[in-house]
Amino acid sequence: MIAYGVADLDAARRFYTGMLRFDELSYLDDDRLAVLERGNAKLTLTDGAGGEMQAVAQVEVDDVKAEAERLRAAGVEVGVVLELPGAIRLVDVFDPDGNRLQLTQDLE
């Protein structure tokens, strides 16, 4: 899965669902986040800096909370676990060079 920060989440949702025919799996207005899918491609769209924010690699794991605890205990920089109820749980993890990736867990 790839995550994009977009300048206008509503416009991005319309583009991906209308023009590119992605299905919207979930949308959380409070968190300004949408999860979209087309075939085997999944995207997470979040309000962000638009083109200034780089895409983020997402790696699916069986248990995000357990992985976050394991990595923290090992001294890895780990963010806050976020959850879209019934859809996805995710957490940011930073490599030794500060590159960000996300661990995700499908909750469907």
MODA-V994607 format. One line per field, one symbol per residue. burial: # if it has 9 or more other ideal C-beta (glycine too) atoms within 8 Angstrom, else .. A space follows every 50 residues. Layout:
# MODA-V994607
burial=???
This chain:
# MODA-V994607
burial=.#####..#..######....#.###.#....#####....#####.#.# .....#.#..#..#..##..##.....#..#..#..########...... #####.#.
